[in-house]
Amino acid sequence: MEATATLNKICEEVGVCETMPNDHELLLHFGVEELASPGVVLDEARARATPCSCFTYKGRDLCWSKGIIGMLKSEQQQEYCVAGKSYKAQPKLKARYERFAEAAEEAHKEIERMPSGKERLLTWLDAMSKQLAKRGIEV
């Protein structure tokens, strides 16, 4: 899948998300979500061996794991959070996530009628960049 190859290349440049993703990594998480994909597993052994970092947003657990780009779907949480889930209070991350979520919701409106594929992803990335800039986030 071309999107996975692109994410792998970007991941090599910025690194796999650790405890608190930076803005570029958070954009990757939302990109994976926009593609309607579960988290993209880059290092399965690492993902299984390390606890997931989680927080609750709008009543649902959002978790990620070292070795995976993107938030884990519930099935993935069962598979990759076997080493546990950490719910440390991370108000800065939650606030950043909320700003990204608002931007993603607005950006999605520009592509919702487009067919899946590279053009849709590129249009979404451009729209996300504009929406994030409106919120004072430069990526």
PADOLUM-250334 format. One line per field, with one value per atom (N, C-alpha, C): x, y, z; atom name; residue in one letter; residue number from 1. Coordinates in steps of 0.05 Angstrom, whole numbers. Layout:
<atoms>
X X; ...
Y Y; ...
Z Z; ...
atom CA; ...
type A; ...
seq NUM; ...
</atoms>
This chain:
<atoms>
X 17; 0; 18; 13; 29; 29; 6; 4; 22; 23; 40; 69; 77; 104; 112; 94; 99; 102; 84; 86; 111; 120; 145; 168; 168; 190; 190; 167; 165; 174; 166; 173; 204; 217; 246; 259; 246; 257; 252; 227; 220; 222; 224; 226; 199; 198; 173; 164; 139; 128; 136; 145; 152; 130; 136; 116; 97; 106; 89; 96; 78; 85; 87; 106; 109; 88; 87; 66; 67; 91; 93; 83; 90; 81; 51; 40; 11; -3; 8; -3; -3; 18; 19; -4; -8; -30; -57; -62; -87; -88; -65; -64; -72; -62; -70; -99; -110; -138; -155; -146; -161; -162; -142; -142; -159; -173; -190; -175; -150; -133; -130; -125; -116; -88; -76; -48; -30; -10; 8; 31; 34; 54; 81; 101; 128; 147; 143; 160; 142; 133; 113; 124; 149; 160; 161; 169; 170; 142; 123; 95; 84; 90; 79; 94; 119; 136; 133; 122; 120; 91; 87; 59; 49; 23; 11; 7; 9; 3; -26; -43; -71; -81; -103; -119; -147; -166; -194; -203; -216; -226; -254; -273; -301; -311; -303; -313; -299; -279; -265; -235; -224; -195; -180; -161; -143; -116; -105; -79; -61; -35; -15; 7; 24; 46; 71; 94; 119; 120; 128; 130; 106; 86; 62; 57; 50; 42; 11; -1; -30; -41; -65; -79; -89; -89; -96; -127; -137; -165; -169; -193; -198; -186; -188; -177; -147; -134; -105; -97; -114; -108; -107; -125; -125; -100; -90; -67; -41; -39; -13; -10; -30; -27; -25; -15; -13; 7; 25; 44; 31; 6; -8; -15; -31; -38; -31; -19; -12; -30; -44; -62; -52; -26; -15; -30; -35; -48; -29; -39; -23; -40; -45; -63; -54; -27; -17; -23; -19; -24; -54; -71; -100; -108; -98; -105; -95; -71; -61; -78; -85; -102; -128; -140; -166; -163; -141; -137; -133; -118; -114; -141; -157; -183; -201; -202; -218; -209; -182; -171; -178; -175; -180; -210; -228; -256; -262; -250; -253; -240; -216; -202; -217; -229; -244; -267; -279; -301; -293; -267; -257; -253; -253; -247; -268; -289; -308; -322; -322; -335; -314; -289; -268; -264; -257; -251; -224; -221; -196; -173; -150; -126; -107; -86; -65; -75; -91; -101; -117; -133; -149; -130; -109; -90; -76; -67; -52; -70; -95; -114; -119; -122; -126; -102; -78; -54; -53; -59; -59; -80; -104; -126; -118; -106; -97; -76; -58; -38; -50; -70; -84; -100; -114; -130; -112; -89; -71; -59; -52; -41; -61; -86; -107; -107; -97; -97; -69; -51; -25; -5; -11; 7; 19; 45; 59; 72; 65; 77; 89
Y -23; 0; 25; 43; 67; 84; 87; 103; 92; 66; 54; 59; 56; 62; 91; 109; 137; 142; 130; 133; 121; 98; 86; 104; 117; 135; 159; 171; 193; 185; 161; 151; 149; 140; 138; 166; 186; 214; 226; 221; 234; 216; 190; 170; 160; 137; 125; 140; 144; 160; 147; 163; 154; 161; 170; 175; 197; 220; 242; 251; 245; 251; 281; 289; 317; 324; 349; 357; 341; 336; 320; 291; 280; 253; 252; 273; 274; 276; 291; 293; 266; 250; 223; 206; 209; 194; 201; 226; 235; 226; 226; 216; 187; 171; 143; 140; 156; 155; 164; 185; 194; 173; 157; 135; 112; 115; 95; 69; 72; 49; 46; 22; 19; 29; 29; 37; 21; 33; 20; 8; -18; -31; -31; -18; -17; -36; -40; -58; -74; -97; -113; -122; -130; -139; -117; -93; -70; -62; -63; -56; -75; -100; -120; -118; -110; -111; -86; -65; -40; -33; -21; -13; 8; 9; 30; 55; 78; 103; 110; 118; 123; 148; 158; 178; 175; 187; 184; 210; 208; 230; 224; 241; 237; 209; 200; 174; 150; 153; 128; 130; 106; 105; 108; 127; 130; 121; 101; 90; 88; 90; 86; 70; 58; 42; 47; 45; 47; 25; 32; 13; 14; 31; 34; 63; 70; 97; 97; 116; 119; 108; 117; 108; 79; 63; 35; 32; 16; 9; -10; -14; -30; -58; -70; -97; -97; -75; -73; -68; -54; -50; -77; -95; -121; -136; -133; -147; -135; -109; -96; -83; -82; -70; -91; -114; -136; -130; -111; -103; -82; -75; -55; -30; -13; 13; 34; 55; 77; 100; 110; 132; 156; 163; 186; 211; 229; 254; 270; 276; 291; 313; 334; 355; 370; 373; 386; 369; 343; 325; 325; 324; 324; 350; 372; 398; 399; 389; 388; 370; 346; 328; 340; 355; 368; 388; 404; 423; 408; 386; 370; 358; 348; 336; 357; 381; 402; 408; 410; 415; 392; 368; 344; 344; 351; 351; 372; 395; 415; 407; 395; 387; 364; 347; 324; 334; 356; 367; 372; 379; 385; 359; 336; 312; 291; 295; 274; 263; 278; 268; 257; 258; 249; 219; 205; 176; 172; 149; 142; 143; 148; 148; 171; 173; 192; 221; 227; 255; 263; 245; 251; 256; 240; 243; 270; 276; 301; 325; 324; 346; 348; 326; 326; 338; 331; 342; 372; 381; 410; 424; 412; 424; 423; 402; 400; 421; 425; 446; 473; 480; 505; 507; 486; 486; 488; 473; 475; 503; 515; 542; 561; 558; 575; 573; 550; 545; 549; 561; 568; 545; 524; 500; 499; 500; 498; 471; 457; 430; 429
Z 0; 0; 0; -18; -21; 4; 17; 41; 63; 66; 86; 80; 55; 48; 54; 48; 54; 84; 99; 129; 139; 128; 137; 131; 108; 101; 120; 125; 143; 171; 179; 206; 209; 188; 188; 193; 181; 183; 211; 222; 247; 271; 266; 288; 295; 308; 317; 342; 345; 367; 394; 412; 438; 457; 481; 501; 494; 484; 477; 448; 429; 401; 397; 379; 372; 351; 342; 323; 297; 287; 262; 266; 289; 295; 299; 312; 316; 289; 271; 244; 231; 235; 224; 235; 262; 274; 261; 257; 244; 215; 202; 174; 172; 190; 190; 195; 214; 221; 197; 182; 159; 137; 135; 116; 125; 148; 159; 165; 172; 178; 208; 216; 244; 245; 268; 271; 252; 241; 223; 239; 239; 256; 241; 254; 242; 256; 282; 298; 317; 307; 322; 350; 350; 376; 396; 388; 406; 415; 396; 403; 424; 422; 441; 468; 468; 492; 510; 499; 514; 520; 544; 551; 532; 528; 512; 528; 515; 528; 519; 538; 532; 546; 535; 548; 538; 552; 545; 532; 509; 493; 484; 492; 485; 491; 515; 525; 514; 497; 487; 493; 497; 502; 476; 476; 453; 462; 449; 457; 433; 439; 419; 432; 416; 426; 411; 424; 410; 389; 366; 344; 325; 331; 315; 310; 285; 278; 277; 291; 291; 317; 323; 346; 341; 362; 359; 359; 341; 342; 366; 375; 399; 397; 373; 369; 372; 362; 365; 394; 409; 437; 452; 445; 458; 450; 426; 416; 425; 424; 429; 456; 472; 499; 521; 514; 533; 556; 551; 572; 590; 585; 601; 587; 601; 591; 612; 603; 621; 616; 637; 635; 650; 647; 660; 651; 669; 662; 644; 620; 601; 589; 605; 596; 571; 568; 544; 519; 521; 499; 492; 513; 508; 495; 503; 491; 462; 457; 429; 412; 423; 409; 401; 420; 414; 392; 391; 369; 343; 343; 319; 310; 329; 322; 310; 320; 308; 280; 276; 250; 230; 240; 223; 214; 232; 226; 204; 206; 185; 159; 160; 136; 122; 137; 126; 108; 115; 99; 70; 66; 39; 22; 35; 19; 21; 36; 42; 17; -5; -30; -50; -42; -60; -57; -79; -76; -62; -50; -36; -55; -45; -62; -55; -70; -66; -67; -86; -89; -64; -54; -29; -6; -2; 19; 17; -7; -11; -6; -15; -10; 20; 34; 63; 77; 69; 82; 78; 54; 49; 67; 68; 84; 114; 123; 151; 157; 139; 143; 147; 130; 132; 159; 166; 190; 215; 215; 237; 240; 217; 217; 230; 224; 236; 267; 277; 306; 317; 301; 311; 312; 296; 295; 267; 265; 239; 237; 216; 211; 184
atom N; CA; C; N; CA; C; N; CA; C; N; CA; C; N; CA; C; N; CA; C; N; CA; C; N; CA; C; N; CA; C; N; CA; C; N; CA; C; N; CA; C; N; CA; C; N; CA; C; N; CA; C; N; CA; C; N; CA; C; N; CA; C; N; CA; C; N; CA; C; N; CA; C; N; CA; C; N; CA; C; N; CA; C; N; CA; C; N; CA; C; N; CA; C; N; CA; C; N; CA; C; N; CA; C; N; CA; C; N; CA; C; N; CA; C; N; CA; C; N; CA; C; N; CA; C; N; CA; C; N; CA; C; N; CA; C; N; CA; C; N; CA; C; N; CA; C; N; CA; C; N; CA; C; N; CA; C; N; CA; C; N; CA; C; N; CA; C; N; CA; C; N; CA; C; N; CA; C; N; CA; C; N; CA; C; N; CA; C; N; CA; C; N; CA; C; N; CA; C; N; CA; C; N; CA; C; N; CA; C; N; CA; C; N; CA; C; N; CA; C; N; CA; C; N; CA; C; N; CA; C; N; CA; C; N; CA; C; N; CA; C; N; CA; C; N; CA; C; N; CA; C; N; CA; C; N; CA; C; N; CA; C; N; CA; C; N; CA; C; N; CA; C; N; CA; C; N; CA; C; N; CA; C; N; CA; C; N; CA; C; N; CA; C; N; CA; C; N; CA; C; N; CA; C; N; CA; C; N; CA; C; N; CA; C; N; CA; C; N; CA; C; N; CA; C; N; CA; C; N; CA; C; N; CA; C; N; CA; C; N; CA; C; N; CA; C; N; CA; C; N; CA; C; N; CA; C; N; CA; C; N; CA; C; N; CA; C; N; CA; C; N; CA; C; N; CA; C; N; CA; C; N; CA; C; N; CA; C; N; CA; C; N; CA; C; N; CA; C; N; CA; C; N; CA; C; N; CA; C; N; CA; C; N; CA; C; N; CA; C; N; CA; C; N; CA; C; N; CA; C; N; CA; C; N; CA; C; N; CA; C; N; CA; C; N; CA; C; N; CA; C; N; CA; C; N; CA; C; N; CA; C; N; CA; C; N; CA; C; N; CA; C; N; CA; C; N; CA; C; N; CA; C; N; CA; C
type M; M; M; E; E; E; A; A; A; T; T; T; A; A; A; T; T; T; L; L; L; N; N; N; K; K; K; I; I; I; C; C; C; E; E; E; E; E; E; V; V; V; G; G; G; V; V; V; C; C; C; E; E; E; T; T; T; M; M; M; P; P; P; N; N; N; D; D; D; H; H; H; E; E; E; L; L; L; L; L; L; L; L; L; H; H; H; F; F; F; G; G; G; V; V; V; E; E; E; E; E; E; L; L; L; A; A; A; S; S; S; P; P; P; G; G; G; V; V; V; V; V; V; L; L; L; D; D; D; E; E; E; A; A; A; R; R; R; A; A; A; R; R; R; A; A; A; T; T; T; P; P; P; C; C; C; S; S; S; C; C; C; F; F; F; T; T; T; Y; Y; Y; K; K; K; G; G; G; R; R; R; D; D; D; L; L; L; C; C; C; W; W; W; S; S; S; K; K; K; G; G; G; I; I; I; I; I; I; G; G; G; M; M; M; L; L; L; K; K; K; S; S; S; E; E; E; Q; Q; Q; Q; Q; Q; Q; Q; Q; E; E; E; Y; Y; Y; C; C; C; V; V; V; A; A; A; G; G; G; K; K; K; S; S; S; Y; Y; Y; K; K; K; A; A; A; Q; Q; Q; P; P; P; K; K; K; L; L; L; K; K; K; A; A; A; R; R; R; Y; Y; Y; E; E; E; R; R; R; F; F; F; A; A; A; E; E; E; A; A; A; A; A; A; E; E; E; E; E; E; A; A; A; H; H; H; K; K; K; E; E; E; I; I; I; E; E; E; R; R; R; M; M; M; P; P; P; S; S; S; G; G; G; K; K; K; E; E; E; R; R; R; L; L; L; L; L; L; T; T; T; W; W; W; L; L; L; D; D; D; A; A; A; M; M; M; S; S; S; K; K; K; Q; Q; Q; L; L; L; A; A; A; K; K; K; R; R; R; G; G; G; I; I; I; E; E; E; V; V; V
seq 1; 1; 1; 2; 2; 2; 3; 3; 3; 4; 4; 4; 5; 5; 5; 6; 6; 6; 7; 7; 7; 8; 8; 8; 9; 9; 9; 10; 10; 10; 11; 11; 11; 12; 12; 12; 13; 13; 13; 14; 14; 14; 15; 15; 15; 16; 16; 16; 17; 17; 17; 18; 18; 18; 19; 19; 19; 20; 20; 20; 21; 21; 21; 22; 22; 22; 23; 23; 23; 24; 24; 24; 25; 25; 25; 26; 26; 26; 27; 27; 27; 28; 28; 28; 29; 29; 29; 30; 30; 30; 31; 31; 31; 32; 32; 32; 33; 33; 33; 34; 34; 34; 35; 35; 35; 36; 36; 36; 37; 37; 37; 38; 38; 38; 39; 39; 39; 40; 40; 40; 41; 41; 41; 42; 42; 42; 43; 43; 43; 44; 44; 44; 45; 45; 45; 46; 46; 46; 47; 47; 47; 48; 48; 48; 49; 49; 49; 50; 50; 50; 51; 51; 51; 52; 52; 52; 53; 53; 53; 54; 54; 54; 55; 55; 55; 56; 56; 56; 57; 57; 57; 58; 58; 58; 59; 59; 59; 60; 60; 60; 61; 61; 61; 62; 62; 62; 63; 63; 63; 64; 64; 64; 65; 65; 65; 66; 66; 66; 67; 67; 67; 68; 68; 68; 69; 69; 69; 70; 70; 70; 71; 71; 71; 72; 72; 72; 73; 73; 73; 74; 74; 74; 75; 75; 75; 76; 76; 76; 77; 77; 77; 78; 78; 78; 79; 79; 79; 80; 80; 80; 81; 81; 81; 82; 82; 82; 83; 83; 83; 84; 84; 84; 85; 85; 85; 86; 86; 86; 87; 87; 87; 88; 88; 88; 89; 89; 89; 90; 90; 90; 91; 91; 91; 92; 92; 92; 93; 93; 93; 94; 94; 94; 95; 95; 95; 96; 96; 96; 97; 97; 97; 98; 98; 98; 99; 99; 99; 100; 100; 100; 101; 101; 101; 102; 102; 102; 103; 103; 103; 104; 104; 104; 105; 105; 105; 106; 106; 106; 107; 107; 107; 108; 108; 108; 109; 109; 109; 110; 110; 110; 111; 111; 111; 112; 112; 112; 113; 113; 113; 114; 114; 114; 115; 115; 115; 116; 116; 116; 117; 117; 117; 118; 118; 118; 119; 119; 119; 120; 120; 120; 121; 121; 121; 122; 122; 122; 123; 123; 123; 124; 124; 124; 125; 125; 125; 126; 126; 126; 127; 127; 127; 128; 128; 128; 129; 129; 129; 130; 130; 130; 131; 131; 131; 132; 132; 132; 133; 133; 133; 134; 134; 134; 135; 135; 135; 136; 136; 136; 137; 137; 137; 138; 138; 138; 139; 139; 139
</atoms>
